[in-house]
Amino acid sequence: MGDLHSFVDLPPPESSDSKFIETFHEDEKGPISPLNSADLHTNDFLDWKTFEPSKEETIVEPEPTVEPEPTLNEMPPNHFSELPPSDSSDLPPSDSPNLKLVQPTEEEWIAQSTSNSASWRGALSVEAYLRREAVLAKTPFTEDGGMTIWALVDKEDAGRQVLAGCETTKKKAIISRNGRIEDVLCHGIGSVWCPPEKRKRGYAGRMMKELGVALGKWQGEEKEVPFTVLFSDIGKDFYARHGWEPFNSSHISVPASSELVEGPIDLNRLPHTTPILASDLADLCATDEDLIRKSMTSAGSQSKTLVAIVPTAEQIHWHHAREDFVANELYGKTPEIKGAVVGTEKGKRVWCYWTRMFYNEDPTQSKGNTLHILRLVVEQKEMFRGEKAGAAQEGVEFVPAIAALFIAAREQAREWHMEEVEAWNPSTATIRAAQLVWPQAKVVHRDKESVTSLKWHGEPLPGMQEGQKVGEFVDWIANEKYGWC
Ligand SMILES: CC(C)(COP(=O)(O)OP(=O)(O)OC[C@H]1O[C@@H](n2cnc3c(N)ncnc32)[C@H](O)[C@@H]1OP(=O)(O)O)[C@@H](O)C(=O)NCCC(=O)NCCS
């Protein structure tokens, strides 16, 4: 881990006469315990009556600005010419028994990636996007069967047409059912795509139907695949029709440009943070996995079925390989600081790691770029209790530490031309921490973009009747950005 003082320019914690506490409490309570960084976890530290989030805390995502996709003529030459011509008379009906889900050839995959670059290249040129995809296909997370490319085709032979495509990544997951913890697999679906000239004929829908069957068994010889996930950028309906049910998809964000304001506490008295570097992540991920297991175990058999995607070092490395690639293309350098931690004693730390997502093609501009908190961990808190959004008063004693992490993230966002810092499915403590840093921060419930969605493939869920929602029987624990693909 890097040097503490060079990271966040905060004064060292002082002892008992901390203004941090006094200012926060002066109107509500008498003297209370002072704060220093060692006192972070005392329950009576804050009186949240003085800091209730505004009644309008929750808002629904505004309509996103839709960027026009390039027309076929704007696509680079060559890629569609490599595919057979397709006038509509050539196209099979989407319910044709001849349609098959296969792994495409390399040539088909390049054509597929070139075409879908319009949707996913972000700040990169098409050429750089293709290079990035090739790099990302060879990370420890994706190689050796970690990633699978899928295509819906009209026949298996040469000359076939690719009607729709996507990728899946194999994720390590844990479920707790009937009080038993099991190691399982989960596949994450990404890059769902249909060539522009073949859209609205039901091909993507047919592909999802086929995937719904295939994925429940895919690599099932390794481990059971009881659930799969995706992150819809086209709202809730399309994927829900095929069994991927929308789950909690909220976030809170803080603009990178926001200035700290005088509030109920003295922000300069927040605890110190230390940078997290890439080399720190394997240990932190192992600790996190352990915490997830423990918290699922302590849930016992009374609760719903719990599922969690394990935040493995390999998966986090994939996010950072993506970040590093784009940063290098835009700036000729890569960001060293991958997160921040408060505290040093194992079991008492509060930490998060992040990734920068660059969408703005102009490297001097920040609009649209987001520093995503991939995962936020309070080691001392039973994870599922501390992380459930809306669980009143849960974990409020950790607010100062989380606020300090937001400030550290915001510094990095500024340095790297990010417009904002965003944390998914924030706990009450995270919401309040964000609002300390930026009082206008509100929880946004996304219903168009990155809608986290889950399909159940496993044994019937205990008690679930026909027509009931999986979400009534399954809690998706640690549903944070790290699981995104
Ligand atoms: C989304 C996409 C894969 C759909 O492919 P398709 O073969 O045309 O899909 P289908 O014909 O099976 O189904 C069409 C339905 O998809 C849904 N749909 C497609 N695009 C949508 C969008 N942008 N927003 C919301 N729903 C959408 C609609 O329900 C549509 O039905 P409608 O035409 O009656 O409204 C295709 O439009 C595409 O490749 N888009 C660009 C990449 C993308 O956004 N992928 C999704 C990432 S999550």
The ligand as an SDF file (V2000), in Angstrom:
LIG
                    3D

 48 50  0  0  0  0  0  0  0  0999 V2000
  -30.9820   -4.8330  -28.0530 C   0  0  0  0  0  0  0  0  0  0  0  0
  -30.8110   -5.6950  -29.2860 C   0  0  0  0  0  0  0  0  0  0  0  0
  -29.8110   -6.8040  -28.9540 C   0  0  0  0  0  0  0  0  0  0  0  0
  -32.1430   -6.2940  -29.6330 C   0  0  0  0  0  0  0  0  0  0  0  0
  -31.9650   -7.1470  -30.7450 O   0  0  0  0  0  0  0  0  0  0  0  0
  -33.2100   -7.6070  -31.6320 P   0  0  0  0  0  0  0  0  0  0  0  0
  -32.8310   -8.8550  -32.3440 O   0  0  0  0  0  0  0  0  0  0  0  0
  -33.6870   -6.4800  -32.4320 O   0  0  0  0  0  0  0  0  0  0  0  0
  -34.2580   -7.9490  -30.4910 O   0  0  0  0  0  0  0  0  0  0  0  0
  -35.6250   -8.7190  -30.6630 P   0  0  0  0  0  0  0  0  0  0  0  0
  -36.1030   -8.5490  -32.0720 O   0  0  0  0  0  0  0  0  0  0  0  0
  -35.5090  -10.1000  -30.1450 O   0  0  0  0  0  0  0  0  0  0  0  0
  -36.5430   -7.9330  -29.6870 O   0  0  0  0  0  0  0  0  0  0  0  0
  -36.8640   -6.6150  -29.9500 C   0  0  0  0  0  0  0  0  0  0  0  0
  -37.2960   -6.0590  -28.6300 C   0  0  0  0  0  0  0  0  0  0  0  0
  -36.1520   -5.7600  -27.8440 O   0  0  0  0  0  0  0  0  0  0  0  0
  -36.4560   -4.6740  -27.0090 C   0  0  0  0  0  0  0  0  0  0  0  0
  -35.4850   -3.6320  -27.2760 N   0  0  0  0  0  0  0  0  0  0  0  0
  -34.6030   -3.5600  -28.2970 C   0  0  0  0  0  0  0  0  0  0  0  0
  -33.8710   -2.4430  -28.1760 N   0  0  0  0  0  0  0  0  0  0  0  0
  -34.3000   -1.8030  -27.0870 C   0  0  0  0  0  0  0  0  0  0  0  0
  -33.9290   -0.5990  -26.4350 C   0  0  0  0  0  0  0  0  0  0  0  0
  -32.9420    0.1770  -26.9000 N   0  0  0  0  0  0  0  0  0  0  0  0
  -34.5790   -0.2670  -25.3050 N   0  0  0  0  0  0  0  0  0  0  0  0
  -35.5510   -1.0370  -24.8030 C   0  0  0  0  0  0  0  0  0  0  0  0
  -35.9550   -2.1920  -25.3730 N   0  0  0  0  0  0  0  0  0  0  0  0
  -35.3210   -2.5610  -26.5030 C   0  0  0  0  0  0  0  0  0  0  0  0
  -37.8450   -4.2040  -27.3580 C   0  0  0  0  0  0  0  0  0  0  0  0
  -38.7170   -4.8560  -26.4540 O   0  0  0  0  0  0  0  0  0  0  0  0
  -38.0250   -4.7470  -28.7400 C   0  0  0  0  0  0  0  0  0  0  0  0
  -39.3630   -4.9900  -29.0480 O   0  0  0  0  0  0  0  0  0  0  0  0
  -40.1590   -3.8780  -29.8370 P   0  0  0  0  0  0  0  0  0  0  0  0
  -39.4080   -3.6720  -31.0910 O   0  0  0  0  0  0  0  0  0  0  0  0
  -41.4880   -4.5060  -30.0100 O   0  0  0  0  0  0  0  0  0  0  0  0
  -40.1630   -2.6830  -28.9600 O   0  0  0  0  0  0  0  0  0  0  0  0
  -30.2860   -4.8630  -30.4940 C   0  0  0  0  0  0  0  0  0  0  0  0
  -31.1570   -3.7840  -30.6870 O   0  0  0  0  0  0  0  0  0  0  0  0
  -28.8700   -4.3240  -30.3340 C   0  0  0  0  0  0  0  0  0  0  0  0
  -27.9020   -5.0000  -30.6750 O   0  0  0  0  0  0  0  0  0  0  0  0
  -28.7150   -3.0880  -29.8170 N   0  0  0  0  0  0  0  0  0  0  0  0
  -27.4270   -2.4520  -29.6230 C   0  0  0  0  0  0  0  0  0  0  0  0
  -26.6500   -3.1230  -28.5050 C   0  0  0  0  0  0  0  0  0  0  0  0
  -27.4300   -3.1510  -27.2070 C   0  0  0  0  0  0  0  0  0  0  0  0
  -27.9450   -2.1400  -26.7470 O   0  0  0  0  0  0  0  0  0  0  0  0
  -27.4950   -4.3530  -26.5860 N   0  0  0  0  0  0  0  0  0  0  0  0
  -28.1630   -4.5450  -25.3310 C   0  0  0  0  0  0  0  0  0  0  0  0
  -27.2080   -4.4000  -24.2350 C   0  0  0  0  0  0  0  0  0  0  0  0
  -27.9300   -4.7290  -22.6730 S   0  0  0  0  0  0  0  0  0  0  0  0
  1  2  1  0
  2  3  1  0
  2  4  1  0
  2 36  1  0
  4  5  1  0
  5  6  1  0
  6  7  2  0
  6  8  1  0
  6  9  1  0
  9 10  1  0
 10 11  2  0
 10 12  1  0
 10 13  1  0
 13 14  1  0
 14 15  1  0
 15 16  1  0
 15 30  1  0
 16 17  1  0
 17 18  1  0
 17 28  1  0
 18 19  1  0
 18 27  1  0
 19 20  2  0
 20 21  1  0
 21 22  1  0
 21 27  2  0
 22 23  1  0
 22 24  2  0
 24 25  1  0
 25 26  2  0
 26 27  1  0
 28 29  1  0
 28 30  1  0
 30 31  1  0
 31 32  1  0
 32 33  2  0
 32 34  1  0
 32 35  1  0
 36 37  1  0
 36 38  1  0
 38 39  2  0
 38 40  1  0
 40 41  1  0
 41 42  1  0
 42 43  1  0
 43 44  2  0
 43 45  1  0
 45 46  1  0
 46 47  1  0
 47 48  1  0
M  END
$$$$
